[in-house]
């Protein structure tokens, strides 16, 4: 059988996974990664002995035998990962009151009813939905009959999914009178589809959404190991400028340094906007894709303040959200009265003994401000980062007395950082926000009129996350095999 060559643009989770599947099925593959390391947005970085996580909160598929566990095994040895499943997912504070979000739905229901008896009906509606979703299995399969059987099993859930899939987080927050519960449901992205939160908590209550100790470096390292062990190639510092098209088919990639790389097949696991409108110059963008990029809501960008604290903070919650009295100015367009912090006291690999890595996160739509500031006025850019770091440190030390005077490392990443290292459109933290309008349906992986070209990753799978990289890579590798008349196997 002729060995076809495939160039994969982007070495994030989607690019790595499609590389693994294609190598397993006899294709010659090379991943072109613009950065000096694999992972893309699934990354972390080290500063003076501290590791600061940029991505993962939990991994669907952490439970042996649970949904997606076997699928992850197709691309890396998940048994080499230790997962942390603490009792508490998040602690929220507002006006001196505290709400604990437990991973277990029974404990969660008890806590919500204790704090908000006036909202008993809405609480039981919410936790009842979680219990039902904990038994739900995503339909799918590798054969027609397997897919048919899975859809038949899922049929009883469809009316419920249709009902709640029409609601946003803001819609569901309006069901509550209690200010703590309104804050929990309304604190994130108002337009986010409501079903995202019950799904998350359903996976957690089933013990299938643990945090991988070692974070994304551990996971990405294992996927890279699997890919390289199969004979795959990665070229770092290779920024794709154009996709070469000849006679209506993708025939290779032109790098930013002018080098032309021929290929039989091109797969883009890179930023969707850059792929369609820059690398393909908009020539093959269908009306459907144009509509998507004009109307779909994308995840915003972010400012991340990472702190190395010379204290163990072992008694503090791992994920803490507070509504603040004082305002924090992120940029001229973005002001907030909330404070979302991850305290990595549950990951001993992220800091020296007795110390703790802490990450504080702020969403912003003002990516252009940060990119322009960095390009045009570097000293002011650095001054703004230092200002935010001071304000965050002050809030952290006020909320967590054990951290007072113990902050010894400070690192600030902005939307300009995200764009520089990942190329993600407008510094988006993921791809498309899952809303009632987008649902969970996957967008087309191919473009009409352009043969031997495919897309994978978060820009064709609303909701983002690591599973979107795995599942789109799996599906596209199957399609490539079908298109080139060869059998597909995950083994």
Beta strands, then each sheet from edge to edge (+ up, - down):
strand 1: 5-9
strand 2: 28-33
strand 3: 44-47
strand 4: 50-53
strand 5: 59-60
strand 6: 83-84
strand 7: 88-94
strand 8: 97-102
strand 9: 209-212
strand 10: 233-236
strand 11: 240-246
strand 12: 249-255
strand 13: 260-262
strand 14: 265-268
strand 15: 301-309
strand 16: 319-331
strand 17: 334-343
strand 18: 356-364
strand 19: 407-413
strand 20: 453-455
sheet 1: 10+ 2+ 1+ 14+ 20+
sheet 2: 3+ 4-
sheet 3: 5+ 9- 6+
sheet 4: 8+ 7- 16- 17+ 18- 15+ 19-
sheet 5: 11+ 12- 13+
end
